[in-house]
Amino acid sequence: MNAPRLHISLLLLVVCSLQTIWAQEAVPTAGEVAPASEIDTQLRINRTTLLESKAYSNRIDVASLLLSSEDPAARAILLDVLKRTDNPTARAAVCEALNPTRAWKKPLKNKEDFIKPLLDLITSQEDFAIAKPAADATLLFEYSQLQQELEKAVTDPSLSINIRKNVIYAMRRHPDKRAVAKLISLFDSAEPQIVEAARTELASVGISVSPDPAVRRQVLAELQQRGAEAFLRERLVRQETRMRGLEAERDVWRSRYLAALGNVYDSRPDDAAKNAFLAQQLSAPELAVKLWALDKLDELRQGTGNKPKLAEFGATLMGLVSDPSGQVRLNTARLLARMGEPTAAKPLLDQLKVEQDEQVRREILVALREACYAGSLATAAHKVPEEVRIETLEWAAKFLNEPDAERARIGAEVIGKLLEQNGLKAEDVGRYLTMLAERYVQASAGTDVGLRGHLLGVMAALCVPRSTCREQAAELFVASFEQAITDKADTVRQKAVDGLVNIDKPAALKRLRDTLANDPSPVIRLKLIDLVGDAGAAQQDLVWLCERLGVAGESEPAWQAMLKIFRRLDSTVLADWTVRINAPTMSARVAPEQRISFFTIVEQKAQAENKAGLLREAQRNLAQLYLAGNSFKQAAECVKALLATTTDERERQALQAQLLRLYLTLSSMDLAAGLISECLAAENPDLGPSGFLVKSVEEYLNSTAAADPGVLLKALEQVKAKDPETARLWRALLSRWAEGFAKAKKLENSDRASN
């Protein structure tokens, strides 16, 4: 019986007595001693309640009060009730009250007074429901104090079978080897019911007994030789083994039941029916079922289908915030945190004020953070009341200033997230920002690296451009960031870099370029690489990044950072880097794909600034890179662009030859025919066997990789030459090619027929 319940019962009884008996009397003033008649009256009320109350719990409460009383009359009432055979409920209530006294800090006085009444009850009571609490209450005493009476009764043929079964139960309750020995000896009884009762009770504590008398005698002999400590240890092991077995069996049935629930849920025809079913399970009395429903809701929230809305579950889900089960409250808070529902803010705050479980309190504050944040957005359909947001921040401040690192971390994160949005006065924002700064200073004096890093991370996040308090935060935190970049802990330096970068990238680059250029942390080096890419422009920035090319884990980020800088530079600097990129020393550092990205930037910049020479250089390099990578279409575009701007006849022919081969490789016969037509229109085109035009076409026609030479010939037949001599030579070429193609086709058909 816990103390609050005792106090409440006592208060009710006192109030009742005042109303019914002392209504016309003056209440004694402080310091006066109540008259004996009043004490007697109270005892009579207690006795009446014990004997007549309709509420069994009230009877137990009164019995507990009488047990704790120093008055001999109170003890007399209890002993008298135990002897009464006309009121079994009152007798059971006294026994129920006796059993917990074993755990009282102050031992029960003169407890031996109850030995005989309890034994008398057990050895005379047929009803197990009455005898059981009496048997349990005998655990107040050593078995040796009860042994003689119990062992005499269990073999007394004048007692009924039911009474002797109750005695067997009482004996089994005592963890004493003498009790076990006596129960084993009962297997020699001529009464099957007694044997079965002994077998059942022993089995309940994990002891199985052989039907063979010789084996039983051996067991008894071993039991007598075993020490009390060894016996108790073995009994404990058996009980633990049995408990594990029962727990495993329970888990199996629980899993089967929850699987069946899942099948019922899946069989519902639509989302509305499924949600209604889940809402019903959230109200179930069984803990496992409620937890299953919460897990299902979380699963739906993470899925790709329709997300569950808080409104669909209404007060049911909100009620679980204050559920008696700490696990349910914990899971509910976690679910609400992930859902970020503004309407949950007030119930969460109310529970936070009374929550006693530390883990649940933390999760509730996290859920409050998400609810208040969602409710402070400009697009929020439901706005969280300002007083709820302020009170949440105050709770966060309490957590922040706790010595426990986890609580401080959560407090900082809540403050950081809620300060991102508008709605707070500047002086309030400043107060919370100052709290963060002061807590970081306090943490800096300790050894908790994780907490320092978390606090700096929150502070850095408040300095991003989207933060409504960016300017205040930057002014207040910059000194902490600058101090932290010299910290020995990598995580602390990382967050310090984030903070300085969020405040001012160019200033951060100037501050960090030399300080952290060779930092031992790869994460910090990558952050610096990104910073140089975003804010760098000087030649030294490109040189430093160039040194990172080829370094494992840094090469690609460094190249991407270089590209960012290249896009910001003018064509003069790019022309210089065109030479550097093509230098042999860079061949192992810069991959072909990276070169393509560079020369693409050069091409765009040269076009924008009308730098013809640089443009042609970029296109020439791109053509070569695309050809090397078998990107023939892109290569053809570059060669075509070069051909359009060249003025040198020798280069023109070389480009035409290259472009024709590319068109043929791409099976772009119309484009190839168009190019040939342009070549035939030129003055004195070279249609000899060594000319690029004839050579390129015949290489394709004779190639085994040609898709369909006939398609090319058909396209070439449409090409006409205006110059008579050129036209004659062209027709001769077409005739020779067509004849050769026909012979090859005939031979191919003949070979196919012979096979």
Residue, then its C-alpha position, 0 to 999 in steps of 0.5 A: m500500500n503506498a503512502p498517498r493512498l493511505h493518506i487519502s483513505l485516512l482523510l476520507l475516514v476522518v471527514c466521514s467521522l466529523q460529519t456523522i458524529w462530531a457535527q455538533e462538536a467543536v473541533p479541537t484546537a492545535g496542540e490539544v489531545a483528542p479525548a479517548s472517546e474520540i479515538d474509540t470512535q475512530l476505531r469503531i469507524n475503522r472496524t465498521t468499514l473493514l467489516e461492512s464496506k462495499a468497496y474491497s479496496n477500502r477494506i484493505d486500506v483500513a486494514s493497512l491503517l490499523l496495522s500501522s497503528e500503535d494502539p493495541a486496540a487496533r491490533a485486537i480488531l485485526l486479530d478478531v476479524l481474522k478469527r471470524t468465520d462469518n465475514p470471509t471478505a474482511r478476513a481476506a482484506v486483512c491478509e491482503a494488507l499483511n502481505p505488503t508489510r514485508a516491504w515496509k521500511k519500518p518492520l511490523k511490530n509483534k508480527e508473531d501475533f498473526i501466526k496462529p490466526l493465519l494458520d487457523l484460517i488456512t487449515s479451516q477454509e475451504d475457499f481457495a480465494i480466501a485461503k490464498p491471501a492468508a497463505d501469501a501473508t505467511l511469507l512474513f514468517e520463516y518456514s520453521q515457524l509454520q512447519q509443524e502446523l502445516e505439515k501436520a495439517v497436510t497429512d491430517p485425514s480429518l481435513s477435507i481435500n480442498i483444505r489440504k490443497n490450500v495447505i499445499y499451496a501455502m507450503r509451496r509459497h515458502p522457498d525452503k527445502r524442507a517445504v519442498a521435501k515434504l511436498i515430494s513426500l506427498f507423492d507416496s500418498a494414497e490419495p490421488q488428489i493430494v498427489e496431483a496437488a503436490r505435483t502441480e504446485l512443485a511444477s509451478v516453481g519448475i520442479s518435476v518429480s519422478p513417479d518412481p519411488a526410488v528416484r524420489r528417495q534419491v532426490l530427497a537424499e540429495l535435497q537434504q544434503r544441499g545447503a540452503e543457499a544452493f537450494l535458493r540459488e537453484r530455485l531462482v534459476r528455475q524460476e528465471t528459466r520458467m519466466r523466460g519460457l513464459e515470456a517467449e510464449r507470450d511474445v509468440w502469441r503477441s506477434r500472432y495477434l499483431a500480425a492478425l491486426g495487420n491483416v485486418y487493417d490491410s483488408r479495409p477497402d479504402d484509406a478512410a476505413k483503414n484510418a478509422f480502424l487505426a483510430q480504434q486500435l489507438s484507444a485499445p486497452e492493451l499496450a502492445v496494440k496501441l504501440w502497434a497502431l502508433d508504429k503503423l501510423d509512423e509507417l504510413r507517414q514515411g510511405t509514398g501514399n497519402k500521409p495521415k493527418l492529425a485531424e483524422f485521429g483527433a483527440t484519440l492521438m492527443g490523448l496518448v500524449s498523457d497515456p499511463s504507459g511511458q512507452v506509449r507517451l514516448n512513441t506518441a511524442r516521436l510520431l508527433a515530432r515527425m508529423g510536425e502538427p501545430t495543433a499538437a502544441k498545446p497538449l504537448l506543452d500541458q503534458l511537459k509540465v507534469e511529465q516525470d519520465e526524463q526520456v519522454r520529457r525530452e521527446i515531448l520538447v522535440a515534438l513541441r519544437e516541430a509543432c511550434y516551428a510548423g505553426s509559425l510558418a507564413t503558410a501555416a493553416h493553424k498558427v500556434p499561439e504566441e504564449v505557447r511558443i514563448e513557453t516552449l522557448e522557456w522550457a528550452a532555456k531550462f534544458l539548455n542550462e542543465p549540466d546534462a549534455e543531452r538536455a542542453r543539446i535539445g534545448a539549444e536545438v529548440i531555441g535555434k529552430l524557433l528563432e529562425q522565424n519571425g514573431l518575437k521581439a528583438e529583445d527576446v531574440g537577443r536574450y535567447l541568443t545570449m543564452l546560447a553564447e553563454r552556454y557555449v562559453q560554459a561548455s568550452a571550459g569542459t571536456d564534452v566535445g560533442l556538446r561544444g560542436h552541437l552548440l556551435g552548430v545551432m549558432a552557425a545555423l542562426c547565421v544563414p541568410r534565411s534566418t530572421c535574426r541573422e544580423q543579431a546572431a552574427e554580431l554575437f557569435v562571430a567571436s566564438f567562431e573565430q576562437a573555435i577554429t583553433d580548437k583541437a576537436d575536429t567537430v568543433r572546428q567544422k562548426a566554427v567554419d560553418g559559422l564564419v562562412n554563413i556570416d561572410k564568405p569572402a571574409a571567411l576565406k580571407r581568415l581561413r585560407d592560410t589557417l586551415a589550408n592543410d587542416p588534418s580534418p578531411v571534412i574541414r578541407l572539403k569545406l574550405i574547397d567549397l568556400v574557395g569555389d564560392a568566394g575565390a577569385a585570385q590566382q592563388d585560389l586556383v593554384w591551391l585548388c589545382e594542388r588538390l587535384g589527384v588527392a583522394g576524396e578531394s580531387e573532384p570537389a577541387w575541380q568543381a570549385m575551380l569550375k565555379i571560379f572559371r565561370r567568374l573570370d574573364s577570357t584573359v585568365l581563361a586563355d592562360w589556363t587553357v595552356r596550363i590545362n593542356a600542359p603534360t603535368m596536368s594530364a594525370r590530374v585532369a580527366p578528359e570529362q573535366r577538360i571538356s567541362f573547362f573548355t565548354i566554359v572557355e567556349q561560352k566566355a569567348q563567345a560572350e566576349n567576341k574572342a575569336g581566337l580563344l573560341r577556336e582554340a576551345q572548339r578545337n580542344l573540345a573536338q579532340l576530346y569528344l573524338a577521343g571519348n567516341s562522342f561523335k555527335q558532339a565532335a561533329e558540332c565542334v568541327k562544323a563550328l570550326l569549319a564555318t570560321t576558318t579562312d585557311e584552305r588547307e585547314r578547310q579541307a582537313l576539317q571537311a575530311q574530318l567532318l565527313r568521316l564523322y557524318l559517315t560514322l554517325s550514319s548521317m547520310d543526308l548530312a554527308a551528302g550535303l557536305i559532299s555537295e558543298c565540296l563539289a561546288a568548290e573550284n577544282p575539287d579533288l576527286g582523285p583516289s587520294g583526295f579526302l572525299v573519294k578516300s572517305v567514301e570508299e573507306y566507308l563502303n569497304s568497311t565491315a562496320a558500315a551500317d548499309p552502303g546502299v543508303l549512302l549510295k542512294a543519298l549520293e545519287q542526289v548530289k549534283a555538280k554544276d561544273p561539267e567536268t566535275a559532274r562527269l568525274w562524279r558520275a564516273l565515281l558513282s557508277r564505279w561505286a554502284e557497280g562494286f556494291a552490286k558485285a559485293k551484294k551478288l557475292e553475298n547472296s551466293d555465299r548465303a545460298s551455298n550455306 
